């Protein structure tokens, strides 16, 4: 599968930064307004932001190469919507983006694409709500299908529904974790060519389960073996890091070399709005290096937006405590750049074992770095910039020192180790 990663899409995320005066006034700021819409489920706003921004880029890129695309929402809900049009739910977001992308592909690129979709929901009331919503879906897209069967039981039917020449995006967003996110359960999709998955890994539930003897069988299924026990002895962040890396490795293992190029994964941590603690990870899986880099570009934007949401929440809480309007907005907040980490610098240097070694930094090289380090692209670029400044690495394509985009991986620029 070929990607043209240069296409950046034609719309922003669910929460856009505003440069207007209104955008900078706390109660009128877009970040504040978004939090109001998602009150008591702020983590869903982060999830919907990455879903919207990546799905758009994915459809616009894939839609210029392929004529058939399928979208599957395995646990559609909708959950706690505050709007009649379900615009704050994953089905409402996906249907809107599918219609907009299909129109844009036709009007701008004169490319006709058929986009099909399935939304799965076993609860009768929620499924009826979905049914009513899809009746109003734009006529330009194939009418979304509502399946009322449990996801894990319907996998054979979903695989038959997908056509061999159809690209598929599968969104696995269960409320729980048992019996649905196990590598063995997802293996048929992980092995399928031209298929990407976005999996909600409910870290808070699974972390609690690691201390309960009655959950050992479920944990062994999630981590596809008993290796998870070794991480228990470490605890804290080391436990969290090791268990997530183990889960991602097990996703790769069940592919057993199927699906084309090897499976690649990345993960975006989603935190509680009021504390620095992960509630769940969004784990992305693809067989395409460029797909992973594109997802990670959007994930970085979402991570920055998550910081703004958390800051806005703190500002709003202070304003409520003082009993006065909030005149400050997090819309334009940008985190202070950190000193490049030693680990990211060493990740670059491992690619140059000796002086004179060269590296062409393309999508594969960047995807390898992302998987190895989980470092944001801006942080990887900053670490490389530090090595260039120290005279250890040079960009043979750069005519002068750069402060940003130290290496342009879209242009396959070459680096050389000098000392």
N, C-alpha and C positions, 0 to 999 in steps of 0.2 A: 504493500500500500504506500502510495506516495502522498506526501503532504506538502502544501505550500504554506509554511509557517508565517509568511509575511502578512497574511490577511489578519487584521486585528479586529474584524467585526465592525458593526455600525451602530452599536448602542452601548451604554455603560451598564454597570451593575445595578442592583436594587437600591443601593445607597451611593449616590454620586457626590463628589466634593463640589461645593459651591463657592464660587469666587465673588458672589454678590454680597452686598451689605446684609440683605435679608438672610443669606446663608450663614453669616457670621453672628447673627443674633440668636442666642441660645434657644428660646422657645420656638423660633421659626426655622431653625437650622434643619437641614435634611436629615442629619444623623439623629437629632432629637425626635423628629416626626417618625422616622423608621422605628425607633425604639418604642414609641407609643403604639404603633400598629402591632408590634410583636411583644407586647407586655407579658411577662411571665413565661415567655418562650424565646428569649433573645438569642439563644444558641441556634434556633431554627433560622434566624435571619442570616447568620454567618453561613449556614449550610445552603440556604437558598441563594445567597450571593455567589458562591463558587459554582453551584449548579447552573445558575443563569449565565454567568460570564463564560464558563468553559463550554457549556452546551452550545451557546451561540457560535463561538469560534470553531468548535468541532463541526457543526453543521455547515458553516460557511466554507470551511476548508474541504471537508469530505464531499460536500455537495457539488464541488467543482470537478471532482474526479469520478464520483460514483453517481448512479442514477436511482439507486434504491437505498433507503436508510430506514432503520427501525429503532424505535425508542420503547423501552420496557421499564415501567415503574412497578417494582415487585411488591411494594407495600404502600399504596398510593394514599391511603387516608380518605379524604383530607382531614387533617388534625387541627382543631381549634382555629378555624379561619375566622377573621374579623371582618371579612368583606363578602358581598353577595357574588362577586365574580371569581372568587377563589384565587385572587391574584397574589395572596400571601401563602399559597400552598404549592407544593411541587407539581401537582397536575396542572393548576392554572398557569404557573410559570412556564412549564414545558410546552403546553399547547400554544401559548402566546408566542414563544420563541420559534417553535416549529413553523407556525404560519408566517411569521415575519421573515425568517430565513428563506423559506421556500419562495416567497414573493421577491425577496431581494436577489436570489439566485436567478430567477426568471427575468426580472427587469434589468438588472445590472450586468449579468454575465450570460444571459440568453441560454441558460442551462435548465432543462426541465428535470426536476427531481421528485420522486414519489417518496413521501415521508409517512410511514405508518406508525401506529403506537398502540400499546396495550397498557392499561392501568388495572392493577390487581388489588382487590379489596374483598375480604370475607365478611366484614360487618355489613349487614343488610342496609342499615340506615345510611351509612357512609357511601356504600355502593350506589344506592338510589340517588344520593346527592351528586355523585360523579356522573351517573347516567343523565340526570337533568342538565348538568353542566355541558357535557359533550354534545348535547342536542344543539347548543348555541355555538359550537366551535366553528371557526371560519370554514366556509364551503371550499376554500382553495386546498385544504389538506384532506387526506383520507380520514373519514370519521373515526375517531379514537374508539377502541374496543374496551369494554369493561368486563374483566374476568373476575368471577366471584369464587374462584378456587384458591386454596392455599398454595403459596409459591412453590414450596418444596415438592408438593404433589404434582404441580402443573409443569415442572421442568421439561419432561419429555414432550408435552404438547407445545410448549414454547419453542423448543428446538425444531419441531416439525413445522411450526408456523413461520419461523424464519426461513427465508429463501437462501440458497447457497451463495448467490451473488449479492447479498444484502449486507451492508454494514450495520452493526448493532451496537447501541449504547444501553447498558443495563444498570439501572439505579436500584441498589439493594439497601433499603432504609427501614429496617424493622424497628419496632418499639423495644423488643428484647434482643436476645442473642442466641438462644439455644436452638439448634437444629436448622439454622438458616444461613449463618455466615461461615460455617465450617468449610475449609478448603475442599473436602470431599463432596460437599453439597454443590459448591459453585464450580467444580471441576469441568462439567460439560460446557459452561460458558467460557471458562479460562482457556480451554483447549481449542475453542472455536476460532478460526481465522477471522480477521476483520471485526473483532469484538472488543469493546472496552467496558469496564465495570467501575462504578463508584460505590463503595461499600461503607456503610456506617458501622464502625466497630465501637460498640458501647463500652468504652474503657471503664467508666465508673462502676458499671454492673460487674464486669469481668474482674476488675481489681478486687472488689468485695468478695467475689466468689473464690478467689485464690486462697482465702483463709478458712474456707468451709469444707470439711471432709466430704460432705454429701454432694459437692459440686465437682469432685475430682474427675468423674467420668465425662461430664460436660466439658471441662477444661481440656481433657485429653482429646476430645473430638475437635474442639476449636483450634487447638494447636497441633492437631494431626499427629499425636504421639505424646510421650511423657517428658520431653525435653523442657517443658515449661517449669518443671520442679526446680531445675538448676537456678533459674532466675529468682526464685523465692528467697534464696539465701542472701541475695544482695540487697533487696529492698530499695525503697526510695526511687529516685530518678533512674538508677541503674536497672532496677527491676522493670520499670516502665519501658525504657529503651530496649532492653533485651527481649521482653515479651513481644513488643511490636515488630522488632526485626525478625523474631522467630515466626510470627504469623505471616509476615510478608514472604519469608523464605519458603514457608510451607505452601503458599499459593503458587510459587514457582515450581516447587517439587511435584505437585499434582498434575502439572501440565505434561510432564514426562516428555519434553521436547516437541509437543504438538502445538499447533496454532501459528506456525511460521517462525519468525524470529523469537528469541527467548522472551519470556514474560518479564516486564519491568513494572515496578511499583513505586509509588510515592505516597506520603501521608501528610494530611493537614490537621494539626490539633485544633480542636474547638473547645474553648474554655468557658467556664461559668462567667456570667457577666460581672459578678461582684468579687471575684477572687482569681488568683493565678493558679488555677487548677483545671486540668483537662476533664471534660465531661465525655467527649467521644473523639475518635479520629475518623476522618474521611480518607479511606484507603482507595487509591486509584490504581487500576491495573490495565496494562496495554501491552501489545507485542510490538509497538512502534516507538522508536526512540524519539522521533519528532513529536509524537503525541504526548509523551511524558514531559518534554520540555515546554510545550505549549500549555499543558495543564499546570506546570509549576510556575510559569509566568503569571497565570491567572490566580494561582494559589497565593503568590506573594502579594498581589493586590488585595486579596481577601484578608490575608494576615494583617496587613496595614489597616484595613478597614475595621477589623476586629479590635485593634488597639484604639481606634477612634470611638467605637461603640462603647468600649469599657470606660474610656475617659469621659464620654458624654454622660454615661450612667452615674459616674462619681459627681460630675458637675450638677446633674439634676438632683441627686440626693442632698447635696449641700444646700442647693436652692430651696428644697422642700423643708429642710431642717431650719433654715433661717426665715422661712415664711415669706419669701420674696421671689419675684420672677428671676429666671436664669438668663443673664445677659451674655453668657459666654457659650460658645459653640466649639465642638471638636471637629467641625467640618474640615478645617484647613490644617489640622494638627499633623505634623510629621515627626516621627521619633528621631531623636538625636542619633547620628551614626556612631556605631561602636567601633572600638579598635579591632582590626581583623584578628580572628581567633587563630591560635597556633595550629589547631587541628585542620582548619581550612587551608592554611598555607602549606602544611605538610601534605595534604591531599594533592595539591598542585605539584609539589616537588617530587612526589612518588612517581609522577609521570615522566620525570627527567632524571633517571638514575645517575647520569654522569654529565659532565660539562660537554657541550656541543650537541646534546640530544635535542631533537625537535618534536613538536606535537602540533598536528593540524586540529584545531578546535572546531569541530563540527557538531551536529546534533547528537551523534553517538557519544562523543567525548563529554559533552555537557550532561547527557542523560546518565552516563556512568558516574560523573561527579555528584550529581543530585542524589542518585541512589546510595552512593557510598557515604555521603556526609549528611544528607537531609538539610544542607545549607541553602538558604534563599539565594537566588541568582545574584542579587545585589551584594550579598555578603561574600559570595564566591568571587565576584568581580573585585570587591574591595581587597580581599586577601591577595589576589593576583596583582592588583595595583601596588600593594605594599612590597611584593617581591620585585616588581619592575623598578620601583623607587630605590630599592636597595641594590639594584644592579645585578640581581641574580637571574632574572628572566627578562627577555626582550620580546616585543611583538614585532616581527620582521615586516609587517604590513603597516605599522603605525609610523607616520612621518614625524610626529611630535608626541610628547607625553599626553595621555588622556586622563581626565579626572573621573569619567564614567565610561562604561562600555570599554573596559581595558582591552578586551578581545571581543570581536564581533563574530559570534558563532554562526550567525546566518550567512556570513560571507566566507566561512571556513578559513579564518586567518591562522597564521602559523606562529608558534612561540618557540624560542630557543633558549636553552640554559647557558648562561655566560660564566657562572662560577658556582 
